[in-house]
């Protein structure tokens, strides 16, 4: 039994954790260290068997387990405060009673890291988020982009958002003098974030890239329903508002927590209180801060005023009395526009708004430039969310398990969409992975047999693109897009799908590509070669040149590149992973110039705006002869290739087979093109594109609203496609108001 003072204390609070506390304590006592440590665990008078399990571990490990048993329930705040006040070790690690650690050397590794870096006050690592109810797949937190792709962070980074999970952190404990209660605000949530911030005041934040703990997500968790359910607002709403105020009071003005943002949260608390007739919550809100109480009451008006202030004079005159402006603001804050007008405007304005609304709707509905059909358009059918690959950056893994298994109903494919098949010229089948759906093959056979004038475009990861699909694709002149993601299996495993499964996947996909190209050459249809794409992240960025060479060597149609959105927020000005992403973008801009007119290299989607504006002039200033010399190997491989000649060859064959004519632009980028409407050039999506999902939702582009739902029975597509909401969207785009669009879309005028 050790008598030395502990170098590390594990700070653990628990309440009603009978099902979990044993696993947590076991992970504590199994720690292998060269120094003494102890577990200070405070049970808040749990009514279940939590205390009995703690007593059993105390009996077995008396030198490690130091329990505190409350005789009455104190609540999270008081229990934490009184426990934190007695901690005196040099280092303190946190873990709540329903979580646990998975690495027996966790404490040793974190202490060694902090000992080696006396300038650091906080050390943390990734954790596994485990959904106890199985509603979602387990995932790692934080992802690299969420921690700004840094291994060393600062207080300023942590003020943006909390990227430190509680059971991963170790502090160089700053409250050894018992000053915790004097410094730490009372009754705030999340308390752990504020504790991280207080320690980040004293030094840098060190990240260890090794997952060493599990954070459980379960119905009994404190943050279950955060910011959504009434139950959460009842438990935590005012305490969370108090956290914002405490941050502002302690750390001064914070750019990420301004008056408007805090007022928005206060407004949501007030809305909850009104829904549930909780006058006590309103009184708490008012007592907490009169400033934010009145900020909450006026929040919708503040937002509307800010919007009006930003308008140009002619927009103000045209739109200020227009109910849709009020309606859009009201919709955001769950208020009907009439309620907004009634609460914040005199009756005369309401009557004027009614007249303006009627007049504007009549004008929109009668404008011939805003009427459209799907004649000659593109129909994108997302036939399933299922996928047989496990790419690390795939957004579908964030869906619920139920949604991940969802496929489109047969009646949507074979009944509701029949009127559209007569009009469209391109049908894009995608997912998930469409080949993971058993209905995909018979559906494509149905379209090919009954609507041979349609060009089918298949988007797949290539795993299921086996012989029967290859023969159907060749016989029907399909456009095929394959997400290959790397030029070789090593890079594929590093940047896309790790392990033996990933290695086998790349080998299978590349074999399917080779087999399909052999079949096309055998039939004299090699001009209908598939195209391939790659997601660029920190592990694949160096593979850009090799990937282009792979596409050229295989004789493929073209290749596309997309920067990993899990590493960079594409709505931001700059990459989240600039070191690797900028090198890749620079190389792509150079290759684009070298292969112009010969071979399509597409990458101008999902790029932060300022990165492209900054780098493109630099590349354009390089003499073309110098670039041709630098990329002589690629230029040699593209010798004899011509995008125009290849398009004309495909056009002639399609015409001979009775296919509707596809323009040059549609042939290369069918879902991302412009059109001419009333003498103006604009995005084609709201005029000639429909996107249908497995749940029946449909829209004109996945990046913009409005969205609709196929309820049942036949759909009046002409009416739905020319609804007031769709016509408003078309009007805005014709007037270069792309306010609902992603700024990183190359068709958005703000991108140019």
Secondary structure as UniProt FT lines:
FT   STRAND          8..14
FT   TURN            18..20
FT   HELIX           21..29
FT   STRAND          37..43
FT   HELIX           50..60
FT   TURN            62..64
FT   STRAND          65..69
FT   HELIX           76..84
FT   TURN            85..86
FT   STRAND          91..94
FT   TURN            97..98
FT   STRAND          100..101
FT   TURN            104..105
FT   HELIX           106..116
FT   TURN            118..119
FT   STRAND          120..125
FT   STRAND          127..131
FT   TURN            132..133
FT   STRAND          139..141
FT   HELIX           144..147
FT   TURN            148..149
FT   STRAND          152..153
FT   HELIX           155..160
FT   HELIX           166..168
FT   STRAND          170..172
FT   TURN            176..177
FT   HELIX           180..183
FT   HELIX           191..200
FT   STRAND          204..208
FT   STRAND          213..217
FT   TURN            219..220
FT   TURN            222..228
FT   HELIX           230..251
FT   TURN            255..256
FT   HELIX           259..275
FT   TURN            276..277
FT   HELIX           279..288
FT   HELIX           290..309
FT   HELIX           313..319
FT   TURN            320..321
FT   HELIX           323..332
FT   TURN            333..334
FT   HELIX           337..344
FT   HELIX           347..366
FT   HELIX           368..370
FT   TURN            375..376
FT   STRAND          378..382
FT   TURN            392..393
FT   HELIX           395..398
FT   HELIX           401..404
FT   HELIX           410..411
FT   HELIX           412..416
FT   HELIX           418..421
FT   TURN            422..423
FT   STRAND          426..430
FT   HELIX           434..436
FT   HELIX           439..450
FT   TURN            452..453
FT   STRAND          455..460
FT   TURN            463..464
FT   HELIX           467..475
FT   TURN            476..477
FT   STRAND          479..483
FT   HELIX           489..495
FT   HELIX           499..522
FT   TURN            523..524
FT   HELIX           526..528
FT   STRAND          531..536
FT   TURN            538..540
FT   HELIX           541..543
FT   HELIX           544..553
FT   TURN            554..555
FT   STRAND          558..563
FT   TURN            565..567
FT   TURN            570..571
FT   HELIX           578..594
FT   TURN            595..598
FT   STRAND          600..602
FT   HELIX           609..620
FT   HELIX           624..630
FT   HELIX           632..637
FT   TURN            638..640
FT   HELIX           643..656
FT   TURN            657..658
FT   HELIX           664..668
FT   TURN            670..671
FT   STRAND          674..677
FT   TURN            678..679
FT   STRAND          680..683
FT   HELIX           685..688
FT   STRAND          689..692
FT   TURN            694..695
FT   STRAND          697..699
FT   TURN            702..703
FT   STRAND          707..709
FT   HELIX           717..721
FT   HELIX           724..734
FT   TURN            735..736
FT   TURN            739..740
FT   TURN            743..744
FT   TURN            746..747
FT   HELIX           749..751
//
